[in-house]
Amino acid sequence: MQEMTGASLQDITAFVAVAQTGSFTLAAERLGTNKSSVGKAIQRLEKHLATLLFQRTTRAVHITEDGQIYLAAARTALEHLREAEQALAVNRAEPIGRVRVDLPAGFGRVVLPTLGALRKRYPKVVVEMSLSDRRSDPVGDGWDLVVRIGHLPVDSDMTVRKICDLQMGLYASPSYLQKRPAITSVADLQGHDAVLFRSSSGQLHGWSLNDNGVRRELAPSPVLIMADGHTLVEATACGFGLAQLIDGFAAPLVASGRLVHVLPQADVAAPPVHALIPVGRKMTAKTRVVLDHLVATLQR
């Protein structure tokens, strides 16, 4: 069975040029080619359509009735393609459309209040955001940007951009500290209530602290265990005990008076924060402005 193939865009463009100029020679000049190539394009198209598109004489080229019918459709199709190209060009130059972002839950308090400014600056950008400490699949789940703290995937499916470095420190609510013994050193932590974090891998995270220049790993007995950064911060602010929090997560609540930074001299460096972008996806204007906004926000 003979395979059916469609008309090429090049042949259709040549046909429209001949119909508009009434000349194979002028059409070739318009298209930047030669008369022979235009003639062959028309022949291929006529063979494909099984009809005559032009009546040729030595002096003139006249479009046929079938040619008029095909011309109307061809001009409409080419116009739609031009409009689509223009729309894509605008999308590349102007931030327009939806950007899907997956962030650690604890960043919610930091990022969400700033989205109004992003919206004001780029009103045609829509952010679809997930706040979760689950290790999502950036490619499989269809994210445009994934922000992660700590270790990175070892595969080659991601482009990685470092966003910022963080610190980790101990925090507690004013109400908790008022009813418990004062804390002036790492040794004073003995006997205090602890709120700990369990990651999606199942690991229960203790405290890593700087004790007079020596990094110490503590495994306090928890009174409460939380599975995401947002609830860990909230439970600490509710007075359940001490928690080791990322400074960026705790900062808004410190500013509002709901948390107190305990033993700042015991702070340690936290794993860095990276943005992951699926390889093979050209960085669009909409994704770039959202990424730049995240970088500016989290670096502050």
C-alpha positions in Angstrom: 0.0 0.0 0.0 1.3 3.4 -0.9 2.1 5.6 2.1 0.1 8.9 2.1 2.2 12.0 3.0 1.0 15.5 3.6 2.0 18.6 1.6 5.2 20.3 2.9 5.1 23.7 4.3 7.7 24.8 1.8 5.5 23.7 -1.1 2.4 25.5 0.4 4.4 28.7 0.9 5.6 28.5 -2.8 2.0 28.0 -4.0 0.8 31.1 -2.0 3.7 33.2 -3.4 2.9 32.3 -7.0 -0.8 32.9 -6.4 -0.1 36.4 -4.9 2.4 37.5 -7.5 1.0 35.7 -10.5 4.5 34.7 -11.6 6.9 31.9 -10.9 9.8 34.3 -11.3 8.5 36.9 -8.9 7.5 34.2 -6.4 11.1 32.9 -6.6 12.5 36.3 -5.9 10.2 36.8 -2.9 11.2 33.4 -1.5 14.9 33.9 -2.2 15.1 30.8 -4.5 15.0 30.1 -8.2 12.2 29.6 -10.6 12.9 25.9 -11.1 12.5 25.2 -7.4 9.2 27.0 -7.3 8.0 25.1 -10.3 8.9 21.8 -8.8 7.2 22.8 -5.5 3.9 23.5 -7.4 4.2 20.2 -9.3 4.6 18.2 -6.0 1.6 20.0 -4.5 -0.5 19.4 -7.6 0.4 15.7 -7.6 -0.4 15.5 -3.9 -3.8 17.2 -4.4 -4.4 15.4 -7.6 -5.6 18.6 -9.3 -4.3 21.5 -11.3 -3.7 24.7 -9.3 -2.6 27.0 -12.1 -3.1 27.4 -15.8 0.2 28.2 -17.3 0.8 30.0 -20.6 4.0 31.5 -22.0 2.8 34.9 -20.9 0.8 34.4 -17.7 -0.1 32.2 -14.8 -3.7 32.0 -13.8 -5.0 30.3 -10.7 -7.7 27.6 -11.2 -11.0 27.3 -9.4 -9.5 24.4 -7.3 -6.5 26.7 -6.7 -8.7 29.4 -5.4 -10.2 27.0 -2.9 -6.9 25.7 -1.8 -5.4 29.3 -1.6 -8.1 30.4 0.9 -7.2 27.5 3.2 -3.5 27.8 2.7 -3.5 31.5 3.5 -5.5 30.9 6.7 -3.1 28.1 7.8 0.0 30.2 7.2 -1.5 33.1 9.1 -2.3 30.9 12.0 1.3 29.6 12.0 2.6 33.2 12.0 0.4 34.1 14.9 1.6 31.1 16.8 5.2 32.0 16.1 4.6 35.5 17.3 2.9 34.2 20.5 5.8 31.9 21.2 8.2 34.8 20.7 6.3 36.9 23.2 6.3 34.1 25.7 10.0 33.8 25.4 10.5 37.5 25.9 7.7 38.3 28.3 7.0 36.2 31.5 3.6 34.7 30.8 2.0 31.5 32.1 2.1 29.0 34.9 5.2 27.9 36.8 5.0 24.8 39.0 7.3 25.0 42.0 8.0 22.4 44.8 9.4 23.9 48.0 10.3 22.4 51.4 7.4 23.1 53.7 9.4 25.3 56.1 10.0 27.8 53.3 6.2 28.6 53.2 6.4 31.3 55.8 9.3 32.9 54.0 8.1 32.7 50.4 4.3 33.1 50.6 4.3 36.7 51.9 6.5 37.8 49.0 4.4 36.4 46.2 2.3 39.5 46.1 5.4 41.5 45.0 6.1 38.9 42.3 2.5 39.1 41.2 2.6 42.9 41.0 5.8 42.9 38.9 4.7 40.0 36.7 0.9 39.9 36.6 0.8 37.3 33.8 2.8 34.7 35.7 0.8 32.2 37.8 2.7 30.3 40.5 1.5 26.8 41.3 3.3 25.9 44.6 3.6 22.7 46.6 5.0 23.0 50.2 6.3 19.6 51.1 9.3 17.8 52.5 8.6 14.8 50.4 11.3 13.9 47.9 9.3 14.5 44.7 10.4 13.5 41.2 11.0 16.8 39.4 10.7 15.3 35.9 8.0 12.7 36.6 5.9 15.0 38.6 6.1 17.8 36.0 7.7 20.5 38.2 9.4 23.5 36.5 11.4 24.2 39.7 12.2 22.1 42.7 14.0 23.6 45.7 15.8 21.2 48.0 17.9 21.4 51.1 20.8 19.0 51.4 21.9 16.1 49.2 21.2 16.3 45.5 20.1 13.5 43.0 23.0 11.8 41.4 21.3 11.4 38.0 21.9 13.7 35.1 18.3 14.7 34.5 18.6 18.0 36.4 20.3 21.3 36.1 21.4 22.6 39.5 21.6 26.2 40.8 22.8 27.0 44.3 20.4 29.4 46.0 21.9 30.1 49.4 23.6 28.8 52.5 21.7 28.5 55.8 22.4 28.2 59.5 20.7 25.8 62.0 20.1 26.9 65.6 18.0 26.1 68.6 14.7 27.9 69.1 11.9 27.8 71.6 8.8 29.9 72.5 9.0 32.6 75.1 6.3 30.7 77.2 8.4 27.5 77.2 11.6 29.4 78.3 9.8 31.3 81.0 8.9 28.0 82.9 12.1 26.1 82.4 15.7 26.6 83.7 17.9 29.2 81.9 20.0 27.9 79.0 23.5 29.4 78.9 25.5 26.5 77.5 25.1 23.2 75.6 25.4 21.4 78.9 22.2 23.2 80.1 20.2 21.4 77.5 20.1 18.2 79.5 16.6 17.5 80.6 14.9 20.0 78.3 12.0 19.0 76.1 12.9 18.4 72.5 10.8 18.6 69.3 12.5 16.6 66.6 12.2 16.2 62.8 11.8 12.9 61.0 12.6 13.2 57.2 10.8 11.4 54.5 13.6 8.8 54.4 12.6 7.8 58.0 15.6 9.2 59.7 15.1 10.9 63.0 17.3 14.0 63.2 19.0 14.9 66.4 20.8 18.1 67.1 24.2 19.1 65.8 25.7 21.9 67.8 28.9 24.0 68.1 30.2 23.6 71.7 33.1 26.0 72.1 34.5 25.2 68.7 33.7 21.5 68.9 30.8 20.1 66.8 28.7 17.8 69.0 25.9 15.5 68.0 23.1 15.2 70.5 20.3 12.7 70.5 17.7 14.3 72.8 14.7 12.3 73.9 11.7 13.8 72.0 8.4 14.9 73.4 7.1 15.4 69.9 8.2 14.3 66.4 7.2 16.2 63.3 7.4 15.1 59.6 7.7 18.5 57.9 9.5 21.7 58.5 6.4 23.9 58.7 4.8 21.9 61.5 8.1 21.6 63.3 8.4 25.3 63.4 4.7 25.7 64.5 5.0 23.1 67.2 8.0 24.9 68.6 6.2 28.2 68.6 3.3 26.5 70.4 5.6 25.8 73.4 6.3 22.1 73.2 10.0 22.4 73.7 13.3 23.2 72.0 13.9 22.5 68.3 16.8 22.9 66.0 15.5 24.9 63.1 16.9 26.4 59.9 17.3 30.1 60.5 15.3 31.0 57.4 12.3 29.0 58.7 12.5 30.5 62.1 13.2 34.2 61.2 9.6 35.3 60.6 8.5 34.0 64.0 11.5 35.5 65.8 10.6 38.8 64.2 7.0 38.4 65.5 8.1 37.4 69.0 6.7 33.9 68.8 10.2 32.3 68.9 13.4 33.0 70.7 16.9 32.1 69.4 18.6 30.0 72.1 22.4 29.7 72.3 23.2 31.5 69.0 26.9 30.7 69.6 26.0 27.0 69.2 24.6 27.5 65.6 26.1 25.3 62.8 26.0 25.5 59.1 23.0 23.8 57.5 23.1 21.9 54.2 22.9 24.4 51.2 19.8 25.1 49.3 19.6 24.3 45.6 17.1 24.8 42.8 16.7 21.9 40.4 15.5 22.4 36.8 14.8 19.5 34.5 17.4 19.1 31.8 16.2 19.6 28.3 13.7 22.3 29.3 14.8 25.7 28.0 14.6 28.2 30.8 11.6 30.3 29.9 11.1 33.9 30.9 8.4 32.9 33.4 10.5 30.3 35.1 13.5 32.5 35.2 11.7 35.4 37.0 10.3 33.0 39.6 13.7 31.4 40.2 15.3 34.9 40.5 12.5 35.9 43.0 13.2 32.7 45.1 16.9 33.4 45.1 16.5 37.0 46.2 13.9 36.1 48.9 15.9 33.2 50.4 19.2 34.9 50.3 17.7 37.7 52.4 
